[in-house]
């Protein structure tokens, strides 16, 4: 398929799929509404973006993941029908789901009734259990990837899912996923297992209950800092309609260490349902105007109450730093689907501050002041991104300086001044080397040097 075809929507893909209209465009792919001429049905077709289609390794993984997801059979997972290669363009053919994403619903009503939020989360747990049992980690659980279709809940977009290594986890080749919902281990580039998806689900549940994600800030690096250092508090403290007994399961899902989260998706599901009174699990009504109808969850299987509840949120924030330099430059927000449009596999890659959900203009501010260190780090990363886009900082220099900053901020004990001094000195030395080599140049050079100095001052290492 040529790039011109991707723009006009004309012609046939794979000899049988007539592309009709674009449903959404994300960082890695474009999703089309299409007609399968062989079976005479409408489908959704995800077409890999050209920059990834040129990478043989990425294409191999794309096809492998399509086959893995196609092998899953669960009513809460969007079905994959086919995958193939048209000329040099890989594509995946999926079930076309009519409905609205949870993101669209939350943008309208902000928060959901607790029983409905729990029902949605429990359905997502069923989808995750099926995927985890097959060795797949979703890696991008967020409201835009959950579709509410009539009385059904479906999980979309396993496009960045990874099969587990034999040891039971996955290792990233860079941060993938959405900053506001990333797990600590995913953000820090550590091995990722099933509990990573549970942490992301905890962030989604927190937002369904309160109307906002666990953390907000003026910048992505601000969100990063808060994920590392701040306690999001209890959902019942943010919204009085939330039963305090739901605080317990939310805290478990958002535990810092994977081992302190529920043992699996079914354990999380049982914890969710246990938090509701028996009469609340039978019939779940929808709020007026929400347009959401969710079937009551089915029988409970198992739960391990012996797991400890620890404090919330660890290093999810590193993702916010990584997204700036690992992904492509930000671009204008993609248009939202209208309520009547299909939601299948459409990720709303919309630009909003700090990777957070958009909110009503009348919504009161909920952002607490950032520490000087968070503000300094945010200024440095923002300038680094701009300078790299302008050609004043090479890609190698930008990536390595980011990695060094990540090491300094998140992997160096703050109570060890010697290590802090050493890591800061390495950042400074690396910057000076790149500047001398011409890989950091122009007006960005003195600005970045000044911002590194501010970071050192706030760390007590300057």
C-alpha positions in Angstrom: 0.0 0.0 0.0 1.4 3.4 -0.9 1.5 6.5 1.2 -0.9 8.1 -1.2 -3.4 5.3 -0.6 -3.2 5.9 3.1 -4.1 9.6 2.5 -7.0 9.1 0.1 -8.5 5.9 1.5 -8.9 4.6 -2.0 -8.2 1.0 -3.2 -7.9 -2.4 -1.9 -5.7 -3.7 0.9 -4.5 -7.3 0.9 -6.7 -8.1 -2.1 -9.9 -8.1 -0.1 -10.2 -5.2 2.3 -11.8 -2.0 0.9 -10.6 0.9 3.1 -13.5 3.3 3.7 -12.5 5.9 6.2 -10.0 6.7 8.9 -11.2 6.0 12.4 -8.1 7.1 14.2 -4.4 7.7 13.9 -1.8 6.9 16.6 1.9 6.9 17.0 2.4 3.5 15.4 -0.6 2.9 13.1 -3.7 4.2 11.4 -7.0 2.5 12.0 -9.5 2.3 9.1 -13.1 1.3 8.7 -13.1 -1.3 5.9 -15.2 -3.8 4.1 -14.1 -7.4 3.8 -15.1 -8.2 0.2 -14.7 -11.9 0.7 -17.0 -12.3 3.8 -19.1 -9.2 3.1 -18.7 -7.6 6.6 -17.3 -4.4 8.0 -14.1 -4.6 9.9 -11.4 -2.4 11.4 -8.0 -2.5 9.8 -4.9 -1.3 11.6 -2.1 -0.3 9.1 1.4 0.1 10.5 2.9 3.5 10.0 5.7 3.8 7.3 8.5 4.5 9.8 7.8 1.3 11.6 7.0 -0.7 8.4 10.5 -0.1 7.3 11.9 -1.9 10.4 12.0 -5.6 9.8 12.3 -6.5 13.5 9.3 -4.3 14.3 7.2 -5.9 11.5 8.1 -9.3 12.7 7.0 -8.4 16.2 3.8 -6.7 14.9 2.8 -9.9 13.0 3.7 -12.2 16.0 1.6 -10.1 18.3 -1.3 -10.2 15.9 -1.1 -14.0 15.8 -0.9 -14.2 19.6 -4.0 -12.0 20.1 -5.9 -13.8 17.4 -5.4 -17.0 19.5 -7.2 -15.4 22.5 -10.9 -16.1 22.9 -12.7 -13.9 25.4 -15.8 -11.8 25.1 -14.0 -8.8 26.6 -11.2 -8.8 24.0 -11.6 -7.4 20.5 -11.2 -10.2 18.1 -8.4 -10.3 15.6 -9.5 -11.9 12.3 -6.4 -11.6 10.0 -3.0 -10.1 9.5 -0.9 -9.7 6.4 1.4 -7.7 4.3 0.3 -5.5 1.4 3.4 -4.8 -0.7 5.6 -3.6 2.2 2.8 -2.5 4.6 1.8 -4.8 7.5 -1.8 -4.7 8.7 -4.1 -6.3 11.2 -7.8 -6.9 10.6 -10.0 -6.8 13.7 -13.6 -6.8 14.9 -15.3 -3.5 14.3 -17.0 -2.5 17.6 -19.7 0.1 17.8 -19.7 2.1 21.0 -17.8 4.7 22.9 -14.5 4.5 24.6 -14.3 4.9 28.4 -12.2 8.0 27.6 -15.1 9.6 25.8 -17.6 8.8 28.6 -15.3 10.1 31.3 -14.7 13.3 29.4 -18.5 13.8 29.5 -19.4 12.7 33.0 -16.0 12.8 34.7 -16.7 10.2 37.4 -18.9 7.1 37.3 -21.0 5.6 40.1 -18.8 3.2 42.1 -20.8 0.1 41.2 -20.5 0.9 37.5 -16.8 1.7 37.8 -16.2 -1.6 39.6 -18.2 -3.6 37.0 -16.1 -2.1 34.2 -12.8 -2.8 36.0 -13.9 -6.4 36.8 -14.7 -7.0 33.1 -11.2 -5.7 32.2 -9.8 -8.1 34.7 -11.4 -11.0 32.8 -9.8 -9.8 29.6 -6.5 -9.5 31.3 -6.7 -12.9 32.8 -7.2 -14.5 29.4 -4.3 -12.5 28.0 -2.0 -13.3 30.9 -2.9 -16.9 30.8 -1.7 -16.9 27.2 1.6 -15.1 28.2 0.6 -11.7 26.9 0.9 -8.4 28.7 -1.2 -5.6 27.3 1.1 -2.7 28.4 -1.3 0.1 27.6 -4.4 -0.2 29.7 -6.1 3.2 29.7 -9.6 4.7 29.2 -9.0 5.1 25.4 -8.4 1.3 25.1 -11.6 0.3 26.9 -14.8 0.3 24.8 -18.4 0.3 26.2 -20.6 -1.2 23.6 -24.2 -1.6 24.8 -23.8 -3.9 27.9 -20.4 -5.1 26.8 -17.0 -4.0 27.9 -14.1 -4.7 25.5 -10.4 -4.1 25.7 -8.8 -2.8 22.6 -5.3 -2.5 21.1 -2.8 -5.1 22.1 -0.6 -3.4 19.5 2.2 -2.9 21.9 1.5 -6.1 23.8 4.5 -8.3 24.4 4.8 -12.1 25.0 6.4 -12.9 28.3 10.0 -14.1 28.5 10.3 -17.6 30.1 11.3 -15.8 33.3 7.8 -14.3 33.4 8.4 -10.7 32.4 9.2 -8.5 29.5 11.9 -5.9 28.9 11.2 -2.7 27.1 13.3 -1.3 24.2 12.1 2.1 25.3 9.0 3.2 27.1 5.7 2.3 25.4 2.3 3.1 26.7 0.6 6.3 28.1 2.4 8.2 30.9 -0.6 8.7 33.2 -1.3 5.0 33.4 2.2 3.4 33.2 3.4 1.0 35.9 6.5 1.8 37.9 8.4 -1.1 36.4 7.3 -0.3 32.9 8.4 3.3 33.3 11.8 2.4 34.6 12.6 -0.1 31.9 12.5 -3.1 34.2 11.0 -6.5 33.5 7.2 -6.2 33.1 4.8 -8.9 34.1 1.0 -9.3 34.6 1.0 -7.0 37.7 2.0 -4.1 35.4 -1.4 -4.2 33.7 -3.0 -4.3 37.2 -1.3 -1.1 38.2 -2.5 0.6 35.0 -6.0 -0.7 35.7 -5.7 0.8 39.2 -5.0 4.2 37.6 -8.1 3.8 35.4 -10.2 2.8 38.4 -9.0 5.7 40.4 -10.0 8.0 37.5 -13.4 6.4 37.1 -14.1 6.8 40.8 -12.8 10.4 41.3 -12.9 12.0 37.8 -9.1 12.5 37.7 -6.1 10.2 37.4 -4.0 9.6 40.5 -1.6 12.5 39.7 -1.7 15.7 37.8 0.9 18.4 37.1 1.8 21.2 34.8 4.2 19.0 32.8 4.9 15.4 32.1 8.0 15.5 34.2 5.8 16.9 37.0 3.6 13.9 36.8 6.8 11.8 36.8 8.0 13.4 40.0 4.6 13.0 41.7 4.4 9.3 40.8 7.8 8.8 42.5 7.4 11.0 45.5 3.7 11.7 46.2 0.8 9.8 47.7 -2.3 10.2 45.6 -4.5 9.8 48.6 -7.6 7.7 48.9 -10.4 7.9 46.3 -13.0 8.4 49.1 -11.1 11.6 50.1 -11.4 13.0 46.6 -15.1 12.1 46.1 -17.4 11.4 49.0 -19.7 9.1 47.0 -16.9 6.5 46.9 -17.3 3.9 49.5 -14.2 3.7 51.8 -14.1 0.0 51.3 -13.0 0.5 47.7 -9.9 2.4 48.9 -8.4 -0.9 49.9 -8.4 -2.6 46.5 -7.4 0.7 44.8 -4.4 0.9 47.2 -3.4 -2.7 46.4 -3.6 -2.2 42.6 -1.4 0.9 43.0 1.2 -0.7 45.3 4.7 0.3 44.5 6.1 -3.3 44.2 4.4 -5.7 41.8 4.6 -8.4 44.5 2.3 -6.3 46.7 -0.4 -6.0 44.1 -3.1 -8.8 43.7 -1.6 -12.1 42.7 -3.4 -12.0 39.3 -6.2 -10.5 37.3 -8.8 -12.9 38.8 -7.6 -12.0 42.3 -8.0 -8.3 41.5 -11.4 -9.0 40.2 -12.5 -10.8 43.3 -11.1 -8.0 45.4 -13.2 -5.5 43.4 -16.4 -7.4 43.7 -15.8 -8.2 47.4 -15.7 -4.4 48.0 -19.3 -4.1 46.9 -22.3 -5.2 48.9 -24.1 -8.3 47.6 -27.1 -6.4 46.4 -24.9 -4.0 44.4 -23.4 -6.8 42.2 -26.7 -8.1 40.9 -27.9 -5.2 38.7 -25.8 -2.2 37.7 -27.7 0.9 36.6 -26.2 3.6 34.4 -26.1 7.3 35.4 -28.4 9.6 33.5 -26.7 10.9 30.4 -23.7 8.6 30.6 -24.8 6.2 27.9 -23.1 3.4 29.6 -24.7 0.0 30.3 -22.7 -2.7 31.9 -23.7 -6.3 32.6 -23.1 -7.6 36.1 -20.0 -9.6 36.5 -20.2 -13.4 36.7 -19.1 -15.7 39.5 -16.0 -15.0 41.6 -13.1 -17.5 41.4 -10.3 -16.8 44.0 -8.8 -14.1 46.1 -5.6 -14.0 48.3 -6.3 -11.6 51.2 -2.9 -12.2 52.7 -1.2 -9.7 50.4 0.0 -6.5 52.1 -1.4 -3.1 51.1 1.5 -0.6 50.6 1.7 3.0 49.6 0.7 4.2 46.2 2.6 4.8 42.9 6.3 4.3 42.4 8.2 5.2 39.2 5.5 5.5 36.6 6.7 9.0 36.2 9.9 8.0 34.4 7.7 7.3 31.5 6.7 10.9 31.2 10.4 11.8 30.9 11.0 9.0 28.4 8.1 9.8 26.3 9.6 13.2 25.5 12.7 11.8 23.9 11.8 8.2 23.0 8.7 8.9 21.0 8.3 11.2 18.0 7.6 14.9 18.5 4.2 15.8 19.7 1.6 16.7 17.1 -1.9 18.2 17.1 -4.5 16.1 18.9 -6.5 13.7 16.8 -10.2 14.4 16.6 -12.4 12.4 18.9 -14.8 9.8 17.6 -18.4 11.0 17.5 -20.7 8.9 19.7 -22.1 7.2 16.6 -18.7 6.1 15.3 -17.1 2.7 15.8 -14.5 2.7 18.6 -12.7 -0.5 17.6 -8.9 -0.3 18.1 -8.9 3.5 18.1 -6.5 5.0 20.5 -7.2 8.6 21.4 -3.6 9.9 21.2 -4.6 13.3 22.3 -2.3 15.9 23.6 -3.2 17.0 27.1 -1.0 18.4 29.9 1.1 15.8 31.6 -0.5 12.9 29.8 -3.7 13.5 31.7 -7.3 13.2 30.6 -8.9 16.3 29.2 -11.5 17.9 31.5 -14.3 20.4 31.4 -13.2 24.1 31.2 -15.2 24.6 34.4 -13.3 21.9 36.3 -11.5 23.4 39.3 -7.7 23.1 39.4 -6.4 20.1 41.2 -2.6 20.5 40.7 -0.5 21.1 43.8 2.8 23.1 43.6 5.8 21.3 42.2 9.0 21.1 44.1 11.9 23.2 42.8 13.7 20.0 41.7 10.7 18.8 39.7 10.3 22.2 38.1 14.1 22.3 37.2 14.0 18.8 35.7 10.9 19.6 33.7 12.5 22.8 32.3 15.6 20.8 31.3 13.6 18.0 29.6 11.4 20.5 27.8 14.4 22.5 26.5 16.1 19.3 25.5 13.1 18.2 23.5 12.8 21.6 21.7 16.6 21.7 21.0 16.6 18.2 19.6 13.6 19.1 17.3 15.5 22.2 16.2 18.7 20.4 15.4 20.7 22.0 18.2 21.0 18.7 20.1 21.9 15.5 18.3 19.7 12.5 18.8 22.5 10.6 20.5 23.2 13.5 22.8 19.6 14.0 23.7 19.0 10.3 24.4 22.1 9.9 26.5 21.6 13.1 28.5 18.0 12.0 29.2 19.3 8.6 30.4 21.9 10.2 32.7 19.2 12.5 34.1 16.9 9.5 34.7 19.7 7.7 36.6 20.4 10.8 38.7 16.7 11.5 39.6 15.3 8.0 40.1 18.1 5.5 40.6 20.4 7.4 43.0 19.6 7.3 46.7 18.9 10.8 47.8 20.2 10.0 51.3 23.7 9.3 49.9 25.2 12.7 49.0 28.4 11.0 47.6 26.4 9.1 45.0 24.3 12.1 44.2 27.5 14.2 43.7 29.0 11.5 41.5 25.9 11.1 39.3 25.5 14.8 38.9 29.1 15.2 38.0 28.7 12.5 35.3 25.7 14.4 33.9 27.7 17.6 33.8 30.7 16.0 32.3 28.6 14.3 29.6 27.0 17.6 28.7 30.3 19.4 28.4 31.7 16.7 26.2 28.7 16.8 23.8 29.0 20.6 23.7 32.7 20.4 22.9 31.9 18.0 20.1 29.3 20.2 18.6 26.4 17.8 19.4 24.9 20.5 21.7 25.1 23.9 20.0 23.4 27.2 19.4 21.3 29.1 22.0 20.3 25.7 23.5 23.8 25.1 24.9 23.9 27.9 27.6 20.2 27.4 28.4 20.7 23.7 29.0 23.9 24.3 31.0 22.0 26.7 33.2 19.2 24.3 33.8 21.6 21.5 34.7 23.1 23.9 37.3 19.6 24.5 38.7 19.1 20.7 39.0 22.4 20.5 40.9 21.5 23.3 43.2 18.2 21.7 44.1 20.0 18.4 44.7 22.6 20.1 46.8 25.2 19.0 44.4 25.8 22.1 42.4 
